[in-house]
Amino acid sequence: MQVVVRQRILVAWVVAAASLGMSSRTVADDQQHVSGVITDHTTQGELVLQTDESSTLTVVVNDSTSVQRSRKILRSEKLSADILKPGLRVRVDGTYETPGIFVARRITVTKEDLRTARAIEGGLVTTGNRLDQQGAQIAATTGALHATNARISSLDDYAVIQSVTVYFANGKADIAPKYRTQLEEFAAQVKGVRGAVVQVQAYASAVGSQALNQQLTRRRADAVTAVLQQSGITPTDMAVPAAMGTTGQVASNQTAEGQAQNRRAVVTLLQNKGVVGK
């Protein structure tokens, strides 16, 4: 009887061990990695990554995410998440939450990438500093970010002329035909305004994950911007499109009607106050 019991225990142990082994392989297989350059760091803590495949990816960074500097011989050095700024090239290990959202388990940087990013941030990149092709690309990306941020900060010098609101279906960034027509009419009016700047701010209802809503509002802002530019508004006449996430809620999310009002993009026509005063 004892032999039978021992055999059953042994079989159960083998099955459990095999199951654990399979689970470990499954977890390992699920772990993936992406590499690219950070182009934005949102207020919600997510990173926007321009990947090596030229796609845009939202990277979720949480308390369990480790940040480290890789070393060839010694063990990797742990770093603060404060180093994760636009212009820094990184490798991110983790898993996809959705095709456009990647949850980071580990973020790794190299000493060279840190040095390049710090030089760019400090404005130290000159003709006397030799950068490789990758560094030059990072510098160009970061320079564009600084320019758009400066443009946003100067919007206080503008007066609101008019605005139009585009509403979206749940989880969608597609623009309905009636709103496309309104945007085309709006673009036609912009052409006759001196000193005009068009501002696009996209929002989501406070339903679902924060990271998903952030990515969704970015897609909505990009979709509206594309229609405006196709209708004749040049990029130089536009402020950088803003993905506002779940900020600026205008109605309660407890009802379907309230959620529908929050799923929107607001397009505003601004005119330089100096021009208005003339």
Backbone as JSON, one array per atom type, in Angstrom:
{
  "sequence": "MQVVVRQRILVAWVVAAASLGMSSRTVADDQQHVSGVITDHTTQGELVLQTDESSTLTVVVNDSTSVQRSRKILRSEKLSADILKPGLRVRVDGTYETPGIFVARRITVTKEDLRTARAIEGGLVTTGNRLDQQGAQIAATTGALHATNARISSLDDYAVIQSVTVYFANGKADIAPKYRTQLEEFAAQVKGVRGAVVQVQAYASAVGSQALNQQLTRRRADAVTAVLQQSGITPTDMAVPAAMGTTGQVASNQTAEGQAQNRRAVVTLLQNKGVVGK",
  "N": [[0.83, -1.21, 0.0], [1.95, 1.21, 0.85], [3.86, 1.48, -1.11], [2.31, 1.91, -3.37], [1.15, 4.36, -2.7], [3.46, 5.95, -2.59], [4.23, 5.8, -5.25], [2.11, 7.14, -6.45], [2.46, 9.69, -5.37], [4.92, 10.3, -6.46], [4.29, 10.32, -9.2], [2.48, 12.46, -9.21], [4.19, 14.51, -8.46], [5.97, 14.58, -10.63], [4.21, 15.3, -12.69], [3.42, 17.82, -11.77], [5.88, 19.14, -11.82], [6.42, 19.05, -14.54], [4.33, 20.61, -15.45], [4.99, 23.07, -14.31], [7.33, 23.52, -15.67], [6.36, 23.81, -18.26], [4.82, 26.08, -17.88], [6.82, 27.9, -17.28], [8.18, 27.99, -19.71], [6.19, 29.04, -21.28], [5.87, 31.62, -20.21], [8.42, 32.6, -20.72], [8.42, 32.5, -23.52], [6.5, 34.41, -24.03], [7.75, 36.77, -23.38], [9.09, 39.57, -24.95], [11.06, 41.83, -26.96], [11.81, 45.23, -27.79], [13.44, 47.81, -29.65], [14.56, 51.19, -29.84], [14.17, 54.8, -30.16], [13.42, 57.13, -27.63], [10.81, 59.39, -27.97], [8.98, 60.89, -26.64], [7.7, 61.65, -23.35], [5.11, 61.0, -21.49], [2.72, 62.66, -19.29], [1.46, 60.72, -17.85], [3.35, 58.86, -17.4], [4.02, 57.06, -19.37], [6.16, 56.02, -22.08], [6.87, 57.22, -25.33], [7.87, 55.54, -28.09], [9.99, 55.56, -30.86], [10.41, 53.06, -32.93], [12.95, 50.76, -34.19], [11.88, 49.77, -36.47], [10.56, 51.85, -37.52], [8.06, 52.42, -36.5], [5.53, 53.7, -34.23], [5.35, 53.34, -30.76], [3.71, 52.86, -27.67], [5.1, 52.73, -24.53], [4.67, 51.25, -21.49], [5.59, 52.12, -18.3], [6.09, 50.95, -15.09], [6.01, 50.45, -11.47], [7.33, 48.04, -11.2], [9.1, 47.91, -13.24], [12.41, 47.59, -14.27], [15.28, 49.61, -14.65], [18.31, 49.76, -16.33], [21.88, 49.94, -16.93], [23.75, 48.52, -19.43], [26.57, 46.33, -19.24], [29.66, 45.03, -20.42], [31.28, 43.22, -19.07], [31.02, 43.29, -16.16], [28.21, 42.98, -13.89], [24.97, 44.26, -14.8], [24.22, 47.72, -14.24], [21.98, 49.26, -12.03], [19.65, 51.85, -12.7], [18.05, 55.08, -12.3], [14.63, 55.78, -13.17], [14.45, 58.33, -14.06], [16.2, 58.92, -16.05], [15.03, 58.35, -18.41], [14.4, 59.95, -21.02], [13.32, 62.03, -23.8], [15.13, 61.41, -26.8], [16.86, 59.46, -25.96], [18.23, 56.35, -26.68], [16.95, 53.07, -26.35], [16.63, 49.67, -25.18], [13.89, 47.58, -24.77], [12.49, 45.17, -22.75], [9.73, 43.01, -22.41], [6.17, 42.66, -22.55], [3.51, 42.65, -24.99], [0.62, 44.54, -24.53], [-1.39, 45.45, -26.16], [-1.38, 45.69, -29.8], [-0.22, 48.22, -30.06], [0.74, 48.95, -27.6], [3.18, 48.43, -25.19], [4.22, 46.71, -22.41], [6.67, 47.38, -20.14], [9.17, 45.36, -18.77], [11.87, 45.35, -18.31], [14.23, 47.9, -18.95], [16.91, 48.74, -20.92], [19.95, 50.49, -21.31], [22.86, 51.8, -22.98], [26.2, 52.87, -22.2], [27.21, 54.57, -24.12], [24.89, 55.44, -25.44], [23.65, 56.88, -23.38], [25.52, 58.93, -23.03], [25.36, 60.23, -25.5], [22.65, 61.08, -25.51], [22.64, 62.83, -23.3], [24.39, 64.75, -24.2], [22.97, 65.82, -26.31], [20.72, 66.83, -24.94], [21.88, 68.79, -23.37], [22.67, 70.57, -25.25], [25.19, 70.31, -26.33], [26.13, 69.23, -28.64], [28.12, 69.78, -31.25], [29.92, 70.87, -34.21], [32.39, 70.01, -33.56], [32.04, 67.8, -32.06], [31.92, 64.46, -32.61], [29.38, 62.54, -33.95], [27.86, 59.4, -34.5], [25.86, 57.94, -37.18], [23.45, 57.1, -35.99], [23.37, 58.7, -33.68], [23.11, 61.22, -34.85], [20.59, 61.03, -35.98], [19.05, 60.82, -33.66], [19.55, 63.32, -32.57], [18.3, 64.97, -34.44], [15.64, 64.19, -34.14], [15.16, 64.94, -31.45], [15.62, 67.67, -31.62], [13.46, 68.49, -33.15], [11.42, 67.94, -31.35], [11.97, 69.8, -29.3], [11.44, 72.14, -30.7], [8.68, 71.97, -31.25], [7.67, 71.92, -28.65], [8.38, 74.47, -27.8], [6.75, 75.91, -29.44], [4.22, 75.28, -28.46], [4.34, 76.46, -25.91], [4.2, 79.11, -26.58], [1.6, 79.67, -27.18], [0.03, 81.22, -25.58], [0.12, 83.72, -26.54], [-1.86, 83.99, -28.38], [-5.19, 84.5, -29.63], [-8.44, 83.03, -29.34], [-10.28, 82.19, -32.16], [-12.23, 80.55, -33.45], [-13.75, 77.25, -33.09], [-14.02, 73.69, -33.62], [-15.6, 70.6, -32.92], [-14.88, 67.18, -32.95], [-16.38, 64.04, -32.74], [-15.98, 60.66, -31.56], [-16.4, 57.11, -32.13], [-16.66, 54.48, -29.68], [-13.53, 53.4, -28.63], [-12.4, 53.93, -31.11], [-10.69, 55.66, -33.81], [-11.52, 56.6, -36.15], [-12.81, 58.99, -38.46], [-15.98, 60.25, -38.82], [-18.01, 60.8, -41.79], [-19.53, 63.24, -41.68], [-18.12, 64.81, -39.87], [-15.7, 64.96, -41.13], [-16.38, 66.59, -43.29], [-16.93, 68.95, -41.89], [-14.39, 69.55, -40.92], [-13.01, 70.02, -43.3], [-14.34, 72.33, -44.17], [-13.63, 74.01, -42.09], [-10.86, 74.15, -42.5], [-10.79, 75.55, -44.9], [-11.61, 78.08, -44.06], [-9.51, 78.83, -42.45], [-7.47, 79.54, -44.16], [-7.85, 82.2, -44.84], [-7.11, 83.72, -42.67], [-4.91, 85.85, -41.07], [-1.79, 85.3, -39.42], [-2.47, 82.87, -38.24], [-2.9, 79.94, -36.22], [-3.44, 76.51, -35.88], [-4.83, 74.42, -33.5], [-4.89, 71.13, -32.22], [-6.51, 69.02, -30.03], [-6.94, 65.97, -28.54], [-9.16, 63.68, -26.9], [-10.17, 61.09, -24.53], [-12.74, 58.97, -23.15], [-12.99, 58.21, -19.64], [-12.72, 55.35, -19.45], [-11.58, 52.05, -19.4], [-8.05, 51.06, -19.75], [-5.46, 53.28, -18.71], [-3.16, 53.55, -20.27], [-4.0, 52.56, -22.75], [-5.98, 54.42, -23.42], [-4.41, 56.69, -23.67], [-2.87, 56.09, -25.93], [-4.95, 55.89, -27.74], [-5.99, 58.5, -27.87], [-3.85, 59.75, -29.07], [-3.89, 58.6, -31.61], [-6.34, 59.62, -32.47], [-5.83, 62.38, -32.5], [-3.85, 62.44, -34.47], [-5.32, 61.52, -36.66], [-7.23, 63.56, -37.09], [-5.52, 65.68, -37.6], [-4.37, 64.8, -39.98], [-6.52, 64.98, -41.81], [-6.94, 67.76, -41.81], [-4.51, 68.69, -42.86], [-4.56, 67.47, -45.34], [-6.54, 68.99, -46.37], [-5.42, 71.37, -46.92], [-4.11, 72.85, -44.91], [-0.99, 73.76, -43.79], [1.82, 72.11, -42.17], [3.34, 74.03, -40.8], [1.48, 75.83, -39.99], [0.27, 74.77, -37.83], [-0.05, 73.87, -34.39], [1.7, 71.45, -32.38], [0.03, 68.34, -32.49], [-2.01, 67.34, -29.77], [-2.21, 64.7, -27.52], [-4.43, 64.12, -25.18], [-5.29, 62.19, -23.43], [-7.21, 61.03, -20.71], [-7.77, 63.43, -19.57], [-9.55, 66.54, -18.98], [-12.33, 65.87, -18.89], [-15.68, 66.27, -19.87], [-18.16, 65.4, -19.23], [-20.12, 63.05, -17.28], [-18.85, 59.78, -16.84], [-20.48, 57.75, -16.18], [-22.63, 57.22, -17.72], [-23.67, 56.21, -21.03], [-24.1, 58.31, -22.77], [-22.63, 60.38, -21.6], [-20.02, 59.35, -21.8], [-19.75, 59.34, -24.57], [-19.62, 62.07, -25.11], [-17.16, 62.68, -24.06], [-15.38, 61.39, -25.71], [-13.6, 62.76, -27.92], [-12.23, 65.24, -30.21], [-10.88, 68.41, -30.14], [-10.68, 71.09, -32.24], [-9.05, 74.05, -32.69], [-9.0, 77.37, -33.86], [-6.56, 79.71, -33.75], [-5.38, 83.08, -33.41], [-2.66, 85.28, -33.77], [-2.17, 87.62, -31.21], [-0.92, 89.99, -31.66], [-1.4, 90.49, -34.34], [-4.17, 90.72, -34.29], [-4.49, 93.1, -32.88], [-3.75, 95.0, -34.67]],
  "CA": [[0.0, 0.0, 0.0], [2.84, 2.34, 0.91], [4.52, 1.59, -2.4], [1.34, 2.53, -4.28], [1.04, 5.77, -2.31], [4.69, 6.62, -3.01], [4.2, 5.91, -6.7], [1.17, 8.2, -6.79], [3.1, 10.96, -5.0], [5.97, 10.53, -7.45], [3.64, 10.71, -10.45], [1.93, 13.81, -9.02], [5.32, 15.45, -8.43], [6.47, 14.69, -11.99], [3.23, 16.08, -13.45], [3.51, 19.22, -11.32], [7.13, 19.7, -12.32], [6.26, 19.25, -15.98], [3.44, 21.76, -15.63], [5.75, 24.26, -14.01], [8.25, 23.71, -16.78], [5.6, 24.34, -19.39], [4.45, 27.45, -17.55], [8.01, 28.73, -17.4], [8.46, 28.19, -21.13], [5.18, 29.94, -21.81], [6.21, 32.97, -19.79], [9.62, 33.0, -21.45], [8.06, 32.71, -24.91], [5.72, 35.63, -24.11], [8.62, 37.92, -23.23], [9.61, 40.06, -26.21], [11.81, 43.06, -26.78], [11.81, 46.22, -28.87], [14.5, 48.81, -29.52], [14.27, 52.42, -30.55], [14.51, 56.08, -29.53], [12.31, 57.78, -26.91], [10.46, 60.68, -28.57], [8.1, 61.64, -25.74], [7.48, 61.07, -22.02], [3.82, 61.58, -21.15], [2.48, 62.95, -17.88], [0.99, 59.49, -17.2], [4.49, 58.01, -17.15], [4.36, 56.2, -20.5], [7.13, 56.5, -23.06], [6.54, 57.04, -26.74], [9.1, 55.01, -28.67], [10.12, 55.4, -32.31], [11.15, 51.79, -32.99], [13.87, 50.58, -35.32], [11.06, 49.45, -37.64], [9.92, 53.12, -37.89], [6.69, 52.48, -35.99], [5.41, 54.39, -32.95], [4.89, 52.4, -29.75], [3.58, 53.37, -26.32], [5.74, 51.83, -23.58], [4.17, 51.47, -20.14], [6.6, 51.95, -17.26], [5.45, 50.91, -13.77], [6.92, 50.28, -10.34], [8.09, 46.79, -11.31], [10.02, 48.03, -14.36], [13.79, 47.89, -13.87], [16.07, 50.38, -15.62], [19.69, 49.4, -16.08], [22.89, 50.2, -17.95], [24.41, 47.26, -19.76], [28.02, 46.28, -19.18], [30.15, 43.86, -21.14], [31.93, 42.27, -18.17], [30.37, 43.27, -14.86], [26.75, 42.91, -13.88], [24.33, 45.51, -15.2], [24.06, 48.72, -13.18], [20.62, 49.77, -11.92], [19.55, 53.29, -12.88], [16.76, 55.69, -12.01], [13.77, 55.99, -14.33], [14.54, 59.73, -14.45], [17.04, 59.06, -17.24], [14.24, 58.01, -19.6], [13.98, 61.22, -21.6], [13.38, 62.07, -25.27], [16.47, 61.42, -27.37], [17.63, 58.32, -25.46], [17.98, 55.05, -27.33], [16.76, 52.04, -25.34], [16.09, 48.33, -25.49], [12.83, 47.32, -23.8], [12.01, 43.79, -22.66], [8.43, 42.95, -21.76], [5.1, 42.0, -23.3], [2.53, 43.5, -25.64], [-0.74, 44.56, -24.01], [-2.1, 45.54, -27.44], [-0.35, 45.89, -30.83], [0.44, 49.52, -29.95], [1.13, 49.21, -26.21], [4.16, 47.45, -24.73], [4.46, 46.85, -20.97], [8.1, 47.17, -19.93], [9.67, 44.65, -17.59], [13.24, 45.83, -18.13], [14.7, 48.85, -19.95], [18.37, 48.71, -20.89], [20.63, 51.5, -22.1], [24.31, 51.65, -22.99], [26.95, 54.05, -21.77], [27.32, 55.46, -25.28], [23.58, 56.06, -25.68], [23.46, 57.87, -22.33], [26.39, 60.07, -23.3], [24.8, 60.95, -26.65], [21.4, 61.73, -25.12], [22.96, 63.94, -22.42], [25.0, 65.8, -25.02], [21.88, 66.46, -27.05], [19.89, 67.58, -24.01], [22.61, 69.95, -22.9], [23.03, 71.43, -26.36], [26.64, 70.22, -26.49], [26.48, 68.6, -29.91], [28.6, 70.78, -32.19], [30.71, 70.28, -35.29], [33.58, 69.41, -32.98], [31.65, 66.53, -31.43], [31.61, 63.5, -33.65], [28.28, 61.63, -33.67], [27.61, 58.44, -35.56], [24.59, 58.17, -37.86], [22.37, 56.94, -35.03], [23.35, 59.89, -32.84], [22.6, 62.33, -35.64], [19.15, 60.84, -36.1], [18.48, 61.16, -32.36], [19.63, 64.78, -32.43], [17.27, 65.57, -35.28], [14.35, 63.93, -33.5], [15.04, 65.75, -30.25], [15.51, 69.06, -32.03], [12.07, 68.72, -33.57], [10.6, 67.96, -30.14], [12.17, 71.08, -28.63], [10.79, 73.18, -31.48], [7.23, 71.9, -31.06], [7.37, 72.32, -27.29], [8.48, 75.93, -27.74], [5.57, 76.43, -30.12], [3.1, 75.14, -27.54], [4.48, 77.43, -24.82], [3.92, 80.45, -27.06], [0.19, 79.8, -27.56], [-0.61, 82.25, -24.77], [0.12, 84.96, -27.31], [-2.87, 83.87, -29.42], [-6.6, 84.62, -29.25], [-9.3, 82.01, -29.95], [-11.18, 82.73, -33.19], [-13.35, 79.61, -33.52], [-13.36, 75.86, -32.85], [-14.93, 72.64, -34.05], [-15.39, 69.38, -32.14], [-15.1, 65.91, -33.65], [-16.67, 62.97, -31.78], [-15.53, 59.36, -32.04], [-17.02, 55.91, -31.58], [-15.91, 53.87, -28.59], [-12.32, 52.68, -29.01], [-12.08, 54.18, -32.51], [-10.1, 56.95, -34.2], [-12.03, 56.9, -37.48], [-13.58, 60.22, -38.52], [-17.23, 60.09, -39.56], [-18.09, 61.7, -42.95], [-20.04, 64.59, -41.37], [-17.06, 65.57, -39.22], [-14.68, 65.22, -42.17], [-16.86, 67.76, -44.01], [-16.74, 70.11, -41.02], [-12.95, 69.85, -40.87], [-12.65, 70.61, -44.59], [-14.85, 73.7, -44.16], [-12.79, 74.73, -41.13], [-9.57, 74.4, -43.15], [-10.99, 76.6, -45.91], [-11.69, 79.35, -43.35], [-8.2, 79.15, -41.89], [-6.62, 80.11, -45.2], [-8.03, 83.63, -44.93], [-6.81, 84.35, -41.38], [-3.5, 86.17, -40.91], [-1.21, 84.93, -38.13], [-3.29, 81.78, -37.69], [-2.34, 78.67, -35.77], [-4.5, 75.54, -35.59], [-4.48, 73.54, -32.39], [-5.7, 69.91, -32.14], [-6.41, 68.33, -28.74], [-7.81, 64.8, -28.57], [-9.48, 63.16, -25.57], [-10.85, 59.8, -24.43], [-13.53, 58.8, -21.93], [-12.22, 57.55, -18.59], [-13.12, 53.95, -19.41], [-10.47, 51.26, -19.92], [-6.74, 51.33, -19.16], [-4.9, 54.61, -18.96], [-2.21, 53.47, -21.39], [-4.76, 52.39, -23.98], [-6.63, 55.7, -23.72], [-3.39, 57.63, -24.12], [-2.57, 55.75, -27.31], [-6.14, 56.16, -28.54], [-6.08, 59.93, -28.14], [-2.8, 60.08, -30.03], [-4.39, 58.22, -32.93], [-7.4, 60.57, -32.84], [-5.19, 63.65, -32.84], [-3.17, 62.26, -35.76], [-6.34, 61.38, -37.71], [-7.79, 64.89, -37.35], [-4.44, 66.46, -38.22], [-4.2, 64.35, -41.36], [-7.6, 65.56, -42.62], [-6.69, 69.2, -41.94], [-3.39, 68.89, -43.78], [-5.05, 67.09, -46.68], [-7.46, 70.04, -46.8], [-4.66, 72.55, -47.28], [-3.4, 73.5, -43.81], [0.39, 73.28, -43.77], [2.32, 71.8, -40.82], [3.84, 75.23, -40.14], [0.33, 76.57, -39.47], [-0.35, 73.97, -36.8], [0.67, 73.5, -33.18], [1.86, 70.0, -32.32], [-1.2, 67.68, -32.03], [-1.89, 66.96, -28.36], [-2.97, 63.55, -27.03], [-4.74, 64.54, -23.81], [-5.7, 61.06, -22.6], [-8.52, 61.16, -20.05], [-7.92, 64.75, -18.95], [-10.57, 67.39, -19.61], [-13.64, 65.23, -19.02], [-16.74, 67.28, -19.9], [-19.41, 64.77, -18.82], [-19.95, 61.87, -16.44], [-18.61, 58.51, -17.53], [-21.42, 56.76, -15.66], [-23.65, 56.97, -18.74], [-23.16, 56.1, -22.39], [-24.13, 59.65, -23.37], [-21.49, 61.12, -21.07], [-18.8, 58.8, -22.4], [-19.71, 59.78, -25.96], [-19.19, 63.47, -25.13], [-15.74, 62.75, -23.71], [-14.58, 60.83, -26.81], [-13.65, 63.87, -28.86], [-11.04, 66.03, -30.53], [-11.25, 69.81, -30.28], [-9.81, 71.81, -33.17], [-9.21, 75.47, -32.39], [-8.3, 78.34, -34.7], [-5.98, 80.78, -32.94], [-4.74, 84.16, -34.18], [-1.69, 86.03, -33.01], [-2.78, 88.82, -30.65], [-0.29, 91.15, -32.29], [-2.1, 90.71, -35.59], [-5.53, 91.16, -33.95], [-4.45, 94.48, -32.43], [-3.41, 95.92, -35.76]],
  "C": [[0.86, 1.25, 0.0], [3.55, 2.56, -0.42], [3.61, 2.3, -3.39], [1.22, 4.02, -4.0], [2.26, 6.54, -2.79], [4.71, 6.81, -4.52], [3.27, 7.04, -7.13], [1.77, 9.57, -6.49], [4.15, 11.32, -6.04], [5.39, 11.0, -8.77], [3.11, 12.13, -10.35], [3.04, 14.84, -9.06], [5.85, 15.67, -9.84], [5.53, 15.54, -12.85], [3.31, 17.55, -13.08], [4.77, 19.88, -11.86], [7.04, 19.98, -13.81], [5.4, 20.47, -16.25], [4.17, 23.06, -15.38], [6.73, 24.58, -15.12], [7.57, 24.3, -17.98], [5.23, 25.79, -19.14], [5.63, 28.38, -17.71], [8.33, 29.01, -18.84], [7.46, 29.15, -21.72], [5.49, 31.39, -21.47], [7.41, 33.48, -20.58], [9.3, 33.32, -22.89], [7.3, 34.01, -25.07], [6.59, 36.87, -24.03], [9.21, 38.29, -24.58], [10.42, 41.32, -25.94], [11.69, 43.93, -28.01], [12.94, 47.2, -28.6], [14.12, 50.04, -30.32], [14.67, 53.64, -29.73], [13.28, 56.67, -28.86], [12.06, 59.14, -27.57], [9.55, 61.51, -27.68], [7.98, 60.89, -24.42], [6.22, 61.72, -21.49], [3.7, 61.83, -19.66], [1.99, 61.73, -17.12], [2.14, 58.51, -16.96], [4.85, 57.09, -18.3], [5.43, 56.86, -21.37], [6.57, 56.3, -24.45], [7.84, 56.7, -27.45], [9.0, 54.97, -30.19], [11.0, 54.18, -32.52], [12.07, 51.75, -34.19], [13.13, 50.22, -36.6], [10.25, 50.66, -38.09], [8.45, 53.17, -37.5], [6.71, 53.21, -34.64], [4.75, 53.46, -31.94], [4.81, 53.1, -28.4], [4.14, 52.32, -25.35], [5.28, 52.2, -22.17], [5.27, 51.14, -19.14], [5.91, 52.0, -15.9], [6.49, 50.64, -12.69], [7.78, 49.02, -10.44], [9.09, 46.83, -12.47], [11.42, 48.37, -13.84], [14.5, 48.62, -15.02], [17.54, 50.12, -15.33], [20.6, 49.79, -17.24], [23.66, 48.92, -18.18], [25.93, 47.41, -19.68], [28.48, 44.99, -19.82], [30.69, 42.79, -20.19], [31.18, 42.16, -16.85], [28.87, 43.17, -15.01], [26.17, 44.28, -14.25], [24.11, 46.42, -14.0], [22.63, 49.26, -13.18], [20.63, 51.29, -11.98], [18.16, 53.79, -12.49], [15.96, 55.87, -13.29], [13.82, 57.43, -14.82], [15.38, 59.92, -15.71], [16.25, 58.85, -18.53], [13.62, 59.27, -20.19], [14.05, 61.15, -23.12], [14.81, 62.18, -25.77], [17.3, 60.23, -26.97], [17.23, 57.05, -26.21], [17.94, 53.97, -26.26], [16.41, 50.7, -25.97], [15.09, 48.01, -24.38], [12.42, 45.86, -23.88], [10.69, 43.78, -21.91], [7.42, 42.22, -22.62], [4.16, 43.03, -23.9], [1.19, 43.38, -24.92], [-1.74, 44.63, -25.16], [-1.02, 45.73, -28.5], [0.4, 47.21, -30.7], [0.93, 49.86, -28.56], [2.01, 48.07, -25.71], [4.45, 47.71, -23.26], [5.9, 46.45, -20.68], [8.39, 46.42, -18.65], [11.08, 45.12, -17.26], [13.58, 46.78, -19.27], [16.21, 48.96, -19.82], [18.94, 49.78, -21.81], [22.12, 51.21, -22.07], [24.96, 52.95, -22.55], [27.03, 55.06, -22.9], [26.01, 56.18, -25.56], [23.28, 57.13, -24.64], [24.28, 59.12, -22.6], [25.83, 60.91, -24.45], [23.56, 61.73, -26.27], [21.67, 62.95, -24.23], [23.59, 65.09, -23.18], [23.93, 66.56, -25.79], [21.06, 67.34, -26.14], [20.58, 68.85, -23.55], [23.03, 70.9, -24.01], [24.5, 71.41, -26.66], [27.06, 69.61, -27.8], [26.85, 69.69, -30.9], [29.39, 70.08, -33.28], [31.97, 69.62, -34.76], [33.29, 68.1, -32.27], [31.21, 65.56, -32.5], [30.49, 62.58, -33.19], [28.17, 60.64, -34.81], [26.23, 58.71, -36.16], [23.42, 58.06, -36.91], [22.25, 58.17, -34.15], [22.79, 61.09, -33.57], [21.09, 62.24, -35.79], [18.45, 61.21, -34.79], [18.47, 62.67, -32.17], [18.54, 65.46, -33.24], [15.89, 65.39, -34.66], [14.13, 64.82, -32.29], [14.91, 67.22, -30.58], [14.11, 69.41, -32.44], [11.15, 68.78, -32.36], [10.73, 69.29, -29.4], [11.44, 72.2, -29.36], [9.28, 73.17, -31.26], [6.84, 72.3, -29.64], [7.43, 73.84, -27.12], [7.25, 76.56, -28.39], [4.34, 76.36, -29.21], [3.16, 76.22, -26.46], [4.15, 78.84, -25.26], [2.45, 80.67, -27.41], [-0.56, 80.81, -26.7], [-0.68, 83.58, -25.51], [-0.96, 84.97, -28.39], [-4.28, 83.99, -28.83], [-7.41, 83.57, -30.0], [-10.27, 82.68, -30.93], [-12.43, 81.85, -33.32], [-12.83, 78.21, -33.26], [-14.42, 74.92, -33.4], [-14.58, 71.37, -33.28], [-15.78, 68.15, -32.96], [-15.32, 64.83, -32.59], [-16.37, 61.61, -32.41], [-16.35, 58.22, -31.42], [-16.11, 55.31, -30.52], [-14.72, 53.06, -29.11], [-11.85, 52.93, -30.43], [-11.41, 55.54, -32.69], [-10.55, 57.34, -35.6], [-12.91, 58.15, -37.43], [-14.81, 60.01, -39.4], [-17.31, 61.12, -40.69], [-18.55, 63.11, -42.59], [-18.97, 65.44, -40.69], [-15.92, 65.86, -40.2], [-15.08, 66.46, -42.97], [-16.65, 69.03, -43.19], [-15.27, 70.52, -40.95], [-12.49, 70.49, -42.18], [-13.12, 72.05, -44.68], [-14.03, 74.57, -43.22], [-11.46, 75.1, -41.78], [-9.69, 75.51, -44.19], [-11.04, 77.97, -45.25], [-10.34, 79.79, -42.8], [-7.33, 79.89, -42.91], [-6.72, 81.63, -45.28], [-7.68, 84.39, -43.67], [-5.3, 84.58, -41.26], [-3.02, 85.78, -39.51], [-1.94, 83.79, -37.45], [-2.45, 80.58, -37.28], [-3.51, 77.75, -35.41], [-4.01, 74.58, -34.52], [-5.44, 72.35, -32.35], [-5.43, 69.24, -30.8], [-7.43, 67.19, -28.72], [-7.96, 64.2, -27.17], [-10.13, 61.77, -25.67], [-11.72, 59.81, -23.18], [-12.69, 58.03, -20.92], [-12.71, 56.12, -18.38], [-11.99, 53.13, -20.04], [-9.15, 51.69, -19.3], [-6.23, 52.7, -19.58], [-3.98, 54.59, -20.16], [-2.94, 53.35, -22.72], [-5.44, 53.69, -24.39], [-5.63, 56.73, -24.22], [-3.04, 57.37, -25.58], [-3.73, 56.1, -28.23], [-6.26, 57.65, -28.86], [-4.99, 60.39, -29.09], [-3.25, 59.75, -31.45], [-5.47, 59.19, -33.4], [-6.82, 61.92, -33.25], [-4.52, 63.56, -34.21], [-4.18, 62.18, -36.9], [-6.93, 62.74, -38.09], [-6.76, 65.76, -38.06], [-4.27, 66.09, -39.68], [-5.28, 64.95, -42.27], [-7.36, 67.05, -42.85], [-5.56, 69.47, -42.94], [-3.76, 68.5, -45.21], [-5.97, 68.16, -47.26], [-6.74, 71.37, -47.03], [-3.95, 73.28, -46.17], [-1.99, 72.91, -43.72], [0.83, 72.99, -42.35], [2.82, 73.03, -40.08], [2.72, 76.08, -39.56], [-0.35, 75.84, -38.32], [0.56, 73.83, -35.58], [0.78, 71.98, -33.16], [0.56, 69.36, -31.81], [-1.01, 67.12, -30.62], [-2.8, 65.78, -28.04], [-3.21, 63.76, -25.55], [-5.18, 63.41, -22.9], [-7.09, 61.27, -22.01], [-8.65, 62.48, -19.28], [-9.06, 65.49, -19.62], [-11.9, 66.71, -19.83], [-14.74, 66.29, -18.92], [-18.08, 66.71, -19.46], [-19.1, 63.55, -17.97], [-19.75, 60.62, -17.29], [-19.52, 57.39, -17.03], [-22.51, 56.41, -16.67], [-23.0, 56.89, -20.11], [-23.11, 57.46, -23.07], [-22.93, 60.48, -22.89], [-20.18, 60.65, -21.66], [-18.64, 59.28, -23.84], [-19.25, 61.23, -26.07], [-17.7, 63.61, -24.83], [-14.84, 62.21, -24.82], [-14.56, 61.85, -27.95], [-12.25, 64.4, -29.18], [-11.52, 67.46, -30.78], [-10.21, 70.5, -31.16], [-10.08, 73.3, -33.0], [-8.38, 76.32, -33.33], [-7.85, 79.5, -33.83], [-5.35, 81.82, -33.85], [-3.83, 84.96, -33.26], [-2.3, 87.34, -32.53], [-2.18, 90.09, -31.24], [-0.97, 91.51, -33.6], [-3.5, 91.26, -35.34], [-5.53, 92.65, -33.58], [-4.16, 95.48, -33.51], [-4.64, 96.33, -36.56]]
}
